[in-house]
Amino acid sequence: MLNSMTALLGTLLAFIGALGVLVTIHEYGHFQVARSLGIKVLRFSVGFGPTLWMRRFGADQTEFAVCAIPLGGYVKMLDAREGPVAEAELPRAFNTQSVGRRFAVVAAGPLANLVLAVLVYWVMYMAGVSGPRPIVGEIHPGGIAAVAGLHAGDEIVAVDGRATAIWDNVMATAIDAILDAREVHMLVRSEQGREQSITLDFSRVSIDDLTRGDFFRKVGFEPRRLRLPPIIGKVIPGEAAALAGLEPGDVLEQVDGVAINDWLKWVERVRSSPGQTLAVTVRRHGVAVALKVTPRATGLEGALVGRIGAEVAPFEPSAEAMPYAVERYDPATAFVRAIDRTEATALTTLKFMRKMLVGEASVDNLSGPISIAQFAGASAKLGATRFLEFLGLVSVSLAVLNLLPIPLLDGGHLMYFLLEVIMRRPVPEAIQVYGQHVGLTLLLGLMGLAMYNDLMRIF
C-alpha cells in the first residue's frame, strides 16, 4: 500500500511539475512580447480557479498568481472591450494595437513552447539518450520483414539515410512512414558484418496497429530482447500462482507440454489464457513437479488478460545479452538535432490529427490528463533524459494544439487577425462571440472524449 501511494505521489509531482513548466513558458511568451511592445499586463496566472499565491511586481503592479487547477493559465492585458480604460492608457491597451502587434503577442505563446522543446531536446542529446541497439530478433515467416530480406541478428544501422543508434530512432522514422503510407529504406548489418540495403513497405500498417502494440506483429519481426530465465522470484498470497502451489525458486519447464525457456514467453501464455487451466511443470530442488494453474481474468485496456500474481526472480544481464547504446552529440550537432526533432514531432502530430479527422485513425488514441500524468510519472522513473524527452513531446503537442484555428485557442485569434487583414476591418464581435461558443463546444467535446479514453484504459 505504501509503495502504491509513493508511486502515485511521484506521478502527481512529475505531472504537476511538467505541466507547470509548460504552462509558465507558454504564458511567459505572451507576457514578454506584450510587455516589450508596451502593452499593459494586468495579470499573469499559472492555473485557473482559486488563487493559491499572488504577488504584484513591476511599475504596472502586474499580478503574478498560481491557482489551484493547473490545467492551463492566462495573461490578462488591458483591453477596452473588457472594461473602462483611462484615455491616457488607451495606447497601452491590447485592442488598440495594430493587427501585426496583436498577432505577435498571441503567436508568442505557442512559439515559446517550440523554443522550449528545442532547448530540452538540445540538453537531452548533449547528455545522451540510452536504449537497446536496434538488433532484430525473431522473424515471422511470410511477413513484410521476411519478404524484404531481414534476418534474425541483423542490426539496423540507418533508416532513410539517418543513423539509428537505438530503437527509438527506428521507431520515429517508422511512425512517419506509417502516417505517410510509404516505404522505408534500411541499411542493415548482419552478425557476420555484411551490410545490405532492404526496403520495408509500411503501407499495409496502420497507425492504430502501432498504438495497439501490434506494430512488430504486422511488420513480421520482433526486436531482440533480453531473455529472462523463467524462475519464480515472488508469489503474491491469495493469487492464482499461490493457490496452485507455485513457490519462489521454481524453474518453469513446460506449459501444456510446450517447453518454456524465457520468462516473457511464459507471461504471454498467461496473459492469453484468462480463466483457462494450464498444466505446468516446474523444476523444484532438482525434482519435476506438475501443477495446475488457472490465470485470473483481469480487465486491461478494454480486453481480458490472465494474471497469476507471480514475479520473475532478479537477474543481472550481461552487456552481451542485451547490448545498449547511447545517442550523444557535441553541442553544435545536438542543437541541429534538437531543431530537427522538434520539427519532425510537430509534423507527426499534425499528420496524426489529420488521420483522426478523416477517420483513418481511431479517436481512441486521444489521451487526456490522466494518461499524460501516467506518462510523466513513467518517464521520470526512467531518468532525467527520458523526462526531458517527454517534456519536449508535450511542449510541441501543446504548441500545435494551440495553433489550430479553433476559437478560444491562440490559433482561433490568429485566424481572426488574418481575416481582419483580408477584410481590412475587424471580424464583427457577434461572429467572434458565436465562434467562442463553437470553440468551447469543440474543446469540451474533445476533453470529454480524452477523459473517457483515459478511464477506459484504466477500467
C-alpha positions as CSV (number, residue, x, y, z in Angstrom):
1,M,0.0,0.0,0.0
2,L,2.9,2.4,0.9
3,N,4.6,1.6,-2.3
4,S,1.4,2.4,-4.3
5,M,1.0,5.7,-2.5
6,T,4.6,6.6,-3.1
7,A,4.3,5.8,-6.8
8,L,1.1,7.8,-7.1
9,L,2.7,10.8,-5.3
10,G,5.7,10.6,-7.7
11,T,3.4,10.5,-10.7
12,L,1.4,13.5,-9.5
13,L,4.6,15.5,-8.7
14,A,6.0,14.7,-12.2
15,F,2.7,15.7,-13.8
16,I,2.3,19.0,-11.9
17,G,6.0,19.8,-12.4
18,A,5.9,19.2,-16.2
19,L,2.5,21.0,-16.7
20,G,3.7,23.9,-14.5
21,V,6.8,24.4,-16.7
22,L,4.9,24.1,-20.0
23,V,2.1,26.5,-18.9
24,T,4.5,29.0,-17.4
25,I,6.7,29.1,-20.6
26,H,3.6,29.4,-22.8
27,E,2.2,32.3,-20.9
28,Y,5.6,33.9,-20.5
29,G,5.8,34.1,-24.3
30,H,2.6,36.1,-24.4
31,F,3.7,38.2,-21.4
32,Q,7.2,39.0,-22.6
33,V,6.2,40.1,-26.1
34,A,3.2,42.1,-24.8
35,R,5.5,43.9,-22.3
36,S,8.2,44.5,-25.0
37,L,5.6,46.2,-27.2
38,G,4.4,48.5,-24.4
39,I,1.1,46.7,-23.7
40,K,0.0,46.8,-20.1
41,V,-0.3,43.4,-18.5
42,L,-2.7,43.2,-15.6
43,R,-2.3,39.5,-14.5
44,F,-0.1,36.5,-15.2
45,S,-1.7,33.4,-14.0
46,V,-0.5,29.8,-13.9
47,G,-3.6,27.7,-13.5
48,F,-7.3,28.5,-13.0
49,G,-9.7,28.7,-10.1
50,P,-9.0,29.7,-6.5
51,T,-5.7,31.6,-6.1
52,L,-3.1,29.8,-4.0
53,W,-0.4,32.5,-4.2
54,M,-0.3,36.1,-5.6
55,R,2.1,38.9,-5.6
56,R,2.4,42.3,-7.5
57,F,5.6,43.3,-9.3
58,G,6.9,46.0,-11.6
59,A,5.9,49.6,-12.4
60,D,2.4,48.4,-13.6
61,Q,1.9,46.3,-10.5
62,T,1.2,43.2,-12.6
63,E,-0.4,40.4,-10.6
64,F,1.5,37.1,-10.7
65,A,-0.6,34.3,-9.5
66,V,-0.6,30.5,-9.0
67,C,-4.1,29.0,-9.0
68,A,-5.5,25.6,-7.8
69,I,-6.3,24.0,-11.2
70,P,-3.0,23.5,-13.1
71,L,-4.6,22.7,-16.4
72,G,-3.6,25.9,-18.2
73,G,-3.1,29.6,-17.5
74,Y,-3.6,33.0,-18.9
75,V,-2.2,36.5,-19.4
76,K,-4.8,39.3,-18.9
77,M,-3.9,42.5,-20.7
78,L,-5.5,45.9,-20.6
79,D,-8.4,45.9,-23.0
80,A,-11.1,48.5,-23.6
81,R,-13.5,45.8,-24.7
82,E,-13.5,44.3,-21.2
83,G,-14.0,47.5,-19.2
84,P,-13.4,51.2,-19.0
85,V,-9.8,52.3,-19.8
86,A,-8.4,55.8,-18.9
87,E,-7.8,57.8,-22.1
88,A,-4.1,58.2,-21.1
89,E,-3.7,54.4,-21.1
90,L,-5.6,53.6,-24.3
91,P,-2.3,53.4,-26.3
92,R,-1.3,50.6,-24.0
93,A,-4.5,48.6,-24.4
94,F,-4.3,45.3,-26.4
95,N,-7.3,46.1,-28.6
96,T,-5.8,49.5,-29.8
97,Q,-2.7,47.8,-31.1
98,S,-2.1,47.2,-34.8
99,V,-3.0,43.8,-36.1
100,G,0.6,42.9,-36.5
101,R,1.4,43.6,-32.9
102,R,-1.7,41.6,-31.7
103,F,-0.6,38.8,-33.9
104,A,2.9,38.8,-32.4
105,V,1.6,38.7,-28.8
106,V,-0.8,35.8,-29.5
107,A,1.7,33.8,-31.6
108,A,4.4,34.2,-28.9
109,G,2.8,31.5,-26.6
110,P,3.0,28.5,-29.0
111,L,6.3,29.7,-30.3
112,A,7.7,29.8,-26.7
113,N,6.7,26.1,-26.3
114,L,8.5,25.3,-29.6
115,V,11.6,27.1,-28.3
116,L,11.3,25.1,-25.0
117,A,11.1,21.9,-27.0
118,V,14.3,22.7,-28.9
119,L,16.1,23.6,-25.6
120,V,15.1,20.4,-23.7
121,Y,15.9,18.2,-26.8
122,W,19.3,20.0,-27.0
123,V,20.1,19.2,-23.4
124,M,18.8,15.7,-23.8
125,Y,21.1,15.0,-26.8
126,M,24.1,16.5,-25.2
127,A,23.5,14.4,-22.0
128,G,22.9,11.3,-24.1
129,V,19.9,9.0,-24.6
130,S,20.5,5.4,-23.9
131,G,18.5,2.5,-25.2
132,P,18.8,-1.0,-26.7
133,R,20.5,-1.2,-30.0
134,P,18.2,-2.0,-32.9
135,I,19.0,-5.7,-33.3
136,V,16.4,-7.9,-34.9
137,G,15.2,-11.0,-33.0
138,E,12.6,-13.5,-34.3
139,I,11.4,-13.2,-37.9
140,H,7.9,-14.3,-38.7
141,P,7.8,-16.4,-41.9
142,G,5.9,-14.7,-44.8
143,G,5.8,-11.3,-43.1
144,I,6.8,-8.0,-44.6
145,A,10.3,-8.2,-42.9
146,A,10.9,-11.7,-44.2
147,V,9.9,-10.8,-47.8
148,A,12.2,-7.7,-47.6
149,G,15.2,-9.9,-46.6
150,L,15.6,-9.0,-42.9
151,H,17.2,-11.8,-40.8
152,A,17.4,-12.6,-37.1
153,G,20.5,-11.0,-35.7
154,D,20.6,-8.1,-38.2
155,E,21.3,-4.7,-36.8
156,I,19.5,-1.7,-38.3
157,V,22.3,0.8,-39.0
158,A,20.3,3.5,-40.7
159,V,16.8,4.3,-41.9
160,D,16.2,6.6,-44.9
161,G,19.8,7.7,-44.6
162,R,19.7,8.6,-40.9
163,A,21.8,6.7,-38.4
164,T,19.9,4.6,-35.9
165,A,21.9,4.1,-32.7
166,I,18.9,2.9,-30.7
167,W,15.4,1.5,-31.3
168,D,13.9,5.0,-30.7
169,N,15.5,6.2,-33.9
170,V,14.0,3.3,-35.9
171,M,10.5,3.8,-34.4
172,A,10.5,7.6,-35.1
173,T,11.0,7.0,-38.8
174,A,8.6,4.1,-38.8
175,I,5.8,6.3,-37.3
176,D,6.4,8.9,-40.0
177,A,6.3,6.2,-42.8
178,I,3.1,4.7,-41.4
179,L,1.4,8.1,-41.4
180,D,2.5,8.7,-45.0
181,A,1.8,5.0,-46.0
182,R,5.2,4.8,-47.7
183,E,8.3,2.6,-47.9
184,V,11.4,3.0,-45.8
185,H,14.9,2.1,-46.9
186,M,17.1,0.4,-44.2
187,L,20.8,-0.3,-44.1
188,V,21.3,-3.4,-42.0
189,R,24.4,-5.2,-40.8
190,S,24.4,-9.0,-40.3
191,E,26.1,-10.7,-37.4
192,Q,28.9,-11.5,-39.8
193,G,29.4,-7.8,-40.5
194,R,28.0,-7.8,-44.0
195,E,25.9,-4.8,-44.9
196,Q,22.9,-4.7,-47.3
197,S,20.1,-2.3,-48.1
198,I,16.5,-3.5,-47.8
199,T,13.1,-1.9,-48.3
200,L,10.1,-2.3,-45.9
201,D,6.7,-1.3,-47.2
202,F,4.7,0.2,-44.3
203,S,1.6,1.0,-46.5
204,R,-0.1,-2.1,-45.0
205,V,0.5,-1.0,-41.4
206,S,-1.9,1.5,-39.8
207,I,-1.3,3.9,-37.0
208,D,-3.8,2.0,-34.9
209,D,-1.6,-1.1,-35.3
210,L,1.2,0.9,-33.7
211,T,-0.8,2.4,-30.9
212,R,-2.3,-1.0,-30.0
213,G,1.1,-2.5,-29.8
214,D,0.7,-4.7,-32.9
215,F,3.5,-2.9,-35.0
216,F,6.0,-5.7,-34.9
217,R,3.5,-8.4,-35.5
218,K,2.2,-6.6,-38.6
219,V,5.7,-5.9,-39.9
220,G,6.7,-9.5,-39.2
221,F,9.6,-9.4,-36.8
222,E,10.5,-8.9,-33.1
223,P,13.2,-6.8,-31.7
224,R,15.9,-8.8,-29.9
225,R,15.0,-8.7,-26.3
226,L,16.6,-9.8,-23.1
227,R,15.8,-13.4,-22.3
228,L,14.9,-13.7,-18.6
229,P,15.4,-17.1,-17.0
230,P,11.9,-18.5,-16.2
231,I,12.4,-18.6,-12.5
232,I,9.7,-17.6,-10.0
233,G,11.0,-14.9,-7.7
234,K,7.9,-13.9,-5.7
235,V,4.4,-15.3,-5.3
236,I,1.6,-13.0,-4.1
237,P,-0.5,-14.6,-1.4
238,G,-4.1,-15.3,-2.4
239,E,-3.4,-15.1,-6.2
240,A,-3.6,-17.9,-8.7
241,A,0.1,-18.8,-8.5
242,A,0.0,-19.3,-4.7
243,L,-3.3,-21.2,-4.9
244,A,-1.8,-23.5,-7.5
245,G,1.2,-24.2,-5.3
246,L,4.0,-22.3,-7.1
247,E,6.9,-21.3,-4.9
248,P,9.8,-18.9,-5.1
249,G,12.7,-20.6,-6.8
250,D,10.6,-22.8,-9.0
251,V,12.0,-23.1,-12.6
252,L,9.3,-23.2,-15.2
253,E,9.9,-26.0,-17.7
254,Q,6.7,-26.7,-19.6
255,V,3.2,-25.4,-20.0
256,D,0.6,-27.7,-21.7
257,G,3.5,-29.8,-23.0
258,V,5.4,-26.8,-24.6
259,A,8.9,-26.0,-23.4
260,I,9.4,-22.6,-21.7
261,N,12.9,-21.1,-21.8
262,D,12.0,-17.4,-21.4
263,W,10.0,-15.6,-18.7
264,L,8.4,-13.3,-21.3
265,K,7.1,-16.3,-23.3
266,W,5.5,-17.5,-20.0
267,V,3.9,-14.1,-19.4
268,E,2.5,-14.1,-22.9
269,R,1.0,-17.5,-22.3
270,V,-0.6,-16.5,-19.0
271,R,-2.0,-13.2,-20.4
272,S,-3.6,-15.0,-23.3
273,S,-5.3,-17.6,-21.1
274,P,-7.7,-15.8,-18.8
275,G,-9.8,-18.3,-16.9
276,Q,-8.2,-21.3,-18.6
277,T,-6.4,-24.0,-16.6
278,L,-2.8,-24.6,-17.6
279,A,-0.8,-27.8,-17.0
280,V,2.6,-26.5,-15.7
281,T,5.7,-28.4,-15.0
282,V,8.4,-26.8,-12.8
283,R,11.8,-27.9,-11.5
284,R,11.9,-27.6,-7.7
285,H,15.1,-28.6,-5.9
286,G,16.0,-30.8,-8.9
287,V,12.7,-32.6,-8.9
288,A,10.0,-32.1,-11.6
289,V,6.6,-31.0,-10.1
290,A,3.3,-31.0,-12.1
291,L,0.8,-28.3,-11.2
292,K,-2.5,-26.8,-12.5
293,V,-2.7,-23.0,-12.7
294,T,-5.8,-21.0,-13.7
295,P,-4.9,-17.4,-14.5
296,R,-7.5,-14.9,-13.1
297,A,-9.3,-12.9,-15.8
298,T,-8.4,-9.2,-15.4
299,G,-9.6,-6.3,-17.5
300,L,-6.8,-4.3,-19.2
301,E,-7.3,-1.7,-21.9
302,G,-10.7,-3.0,-22.9
303,A,-9.7,-6.7,-23.0
304,L,-9.5,-9.6,-20.6
305,V,-6.0,-10.9,-19.8
306,G,-4.7,-13.6,-17.5
307,R,-2.9,-12.8,-14.2
308,I,-1.5,-15.3,-11.7
309,G,0.4,-13.0,-9.2
310,A,4.0,-14.1,-9.7
311,E,7.1,-12.1,-10.3
312,V,10.4,-13.1,-12.0
313,A,13.5,-13.7,-10.0
314,P,16.1,-10.9,-10.0
315,F,18.5,-11.3,-12.9
316,E,21.6,-9.3,-13.8
317,P,22.1,-9.4,-17.6
318,S,25.5,-9.1,-19.3
319,A,26.3,-6.5,-21.9
320,E,26.4,-9.3,-24.5
321,A,22.9,-10.5,-23.5
322,M,21.3,-7.1,-24.1
323,P,23.6,-4.6,-26.0
324,Y,22.8,-1.0,-25.3
325,A,24.0,2.2,-27.0
326,V,24.0,5.9,-26.2
327,E,22.9,8.6,-28.7
328,R,25.0,11.6,-27.7
329,Y,26.3,14.6,-29.7
330,D,28.5,17.7,-29.3
331,P,26.7,20.9,-28.5
332,A,26.5,22.2,-32.2
333,T,25.3,18.9,-33.6
334,A,22.9,18.4,-30.7
335,F,21.3,21.8,-31.4
336,V,20.7,20.9,-35.0
337,R,19.4,17.5,-34.0
338,A,17.1,19.2,-31.5
339,I,15.6,21.5,-34.2
340,D,15.1,18.5,-36.5
341,R,13.4,16.6,-33.7
342,T,11.1,19.5,-32.8
343,E,10.1,19.9,-36.5
344,A,9.6,16.2,-37.0
345,T,7.4,15.9,-33.9
346,A,5.3,18.9,-34.9
347,L,4.7,17.4,-38.4
348,T,4.0,14.0,-37.0
349,T,1.4,15.5,-34.6
350,L,-0.3,17.3,-37.4
351,K,-0.4,14.2,-39.6
352,F,-1.8,12.2,-36.7
353,M,-4.6,14.8,-36.2
354,R,-5.4,14.7,-39.9
355,K,-5.7,10.9,-39.8
356,M,-8.2,11.1,-36.9
357,L,-10.1,13.9,-38.6
358,V,-10.7,11.9,-41.8
359,G,-11.3,8.6,-39.9
360,E,-8.1,6.9,-40.8
361,A,-7.0,6.7,-37.2
362,S,-9.2,5.8,-34.2
363,V,-10.1,8.6,-31.7
364,D,-9.3,6.0,-29.0
365,N,-5.7,7.3,-29.5
366,L,-6.7,10.6,-27.8
367,S,-5.1,11.0,-24.4
368,G,-6.3,13.2,-21.5
369,P,-4.7,14.4,-18.3
370,I,-4.8,11.0,-16.6
371,S,-2.7,9.4,-19.4
372,I,-0.4,12.4,-19.6
373,A,0.2,12.1,-15.8
374,Q,0.9,8.4,-16.1
375,F,3.4,9.1,-18.9
376,A,5.0,11.9,-16.8
377,G,5.5,9.5,-13.9
378,A,6.8,6.7,-16.0
379,S,9.3,8.9,-17.8
380,A,10.5,10.4,-14.6
381,K,11.3,6.9,-13.2
382,L,13.4,6.2,-16.3
383,G,15.7,9.2,-15.6
384,A,16.3,12.8,-16.4
385,T,16.8,12.4,-20.2
386,R,13.6,10.4,-20.7
387,F,11.7,13.0,-18.7
388,L,13.2,15.8,-20.9
389,E,12.1,13.8,-23.9
390,F,8.5,13.6,-22.5
391,L,8.6,17.4,-21.8
392,G,9.7,18.1,-25.3
393,L,7.0,15.9,-26.8
394,V,4.2,17.5,-24.8
395,S,5.6,21.0,-25.4
396,V,5.4,20.5,-29.1
397,S,1.9,19.0,-28.9
398,L,0.8,22.0,-26.8
399,A,2.1,24.4,-29.4
400,V,0.5,22.5,-32.3
401,L,-2.8,22.2,-30.5
402,N,-2.9,25.9,-29.6
403,L,-2.2,26.9,-33.2
404,L,-5.2,25.1,-34.5
405,P,-7.8,27.6,-36.0
406,I,-10.3,26.9,-33.2
407,P,-11.9,29.9,-31.4
408,L,-10.7,30.2,-27.8
409,L,-7.3,28.8,-28.7
410,D,-4.4,31.0,-29.9
411,G,-4.9,29.7,-33.4
412,G,-8.5,31.0,-33.4
413,H,-7.4,34.5,-32.5
414,L,-4.7,34.4,-35.2
415,M,-7.4,33.3,-37.7
416,Y,-9.5,36.4,-36.8
417,F,-6.4,38.6,-37.3
418,L,-5.7,37.2,-40.7
419,L,-9.4,37.7,-41.6
420,E,-9.1,41.3,-40.4
421,V,-6.1,41.9,-42.7
422,I,-8.1,40.4,-45.7
423,M,-11.3,42.3,-44.9
424,R,-9.5,45.4,-43.8
425,R,-11.7,45.6,-40.7
426,P,-12.1,43.6,-37.5
427,V,-14.3,40.5,-37.5
428,P,-17.7,41.5,-36.1
429,E,-18.0,41.0,-32.4
430,A,-21.1,38.9,-32.8
431,I,-19.3,36.4,-35.1
432,Q,-16.4,36.2,-32.6
433,V,-18.9,35.5,-29.7
434,Y,-20.6,32.8,-31.8
435,G,-17.2,31.4,-32.6
436,Q,-16.3,31.2,-28.9
437,H,-19.4,29.1,-28.3
438,V,-18.5,26.8,-31.1
439,G,-14.9,26.6,-30.0
440,L,-15.9,25.9,-26.4
441,T,-18.2,23.1,-27.5
442,L,-15.5,21.5,-29.6
443,L,-12.9,21.7,-26.8
444,L,-15.3,20.3,-24.2
445,G,-16.2,17.5,-26.5
446,L,-12.5,16.7,-27.2
447,M,-11.7,16.9,-23.5
448,G,-14.6,14.7,-22.6
449,L,-13.6,12.1,-25.2
450,A,-10.0,12.1,-24.0
451,M,-11.1,11.7,-20.4
452,Y,-13.4,8.8,-21.4
453,N,-10.4,7.1,-23.2
454,D,-8.3,7.6,-20.1
455,L,-10.9,5.9,-17.9
456,M,-11.4,3.1,-20.4
457,R,-7.7,2.4,-20.3
458,I,-7.8,2.1,-16.6
459,F,-11.0,0.1,-16.1
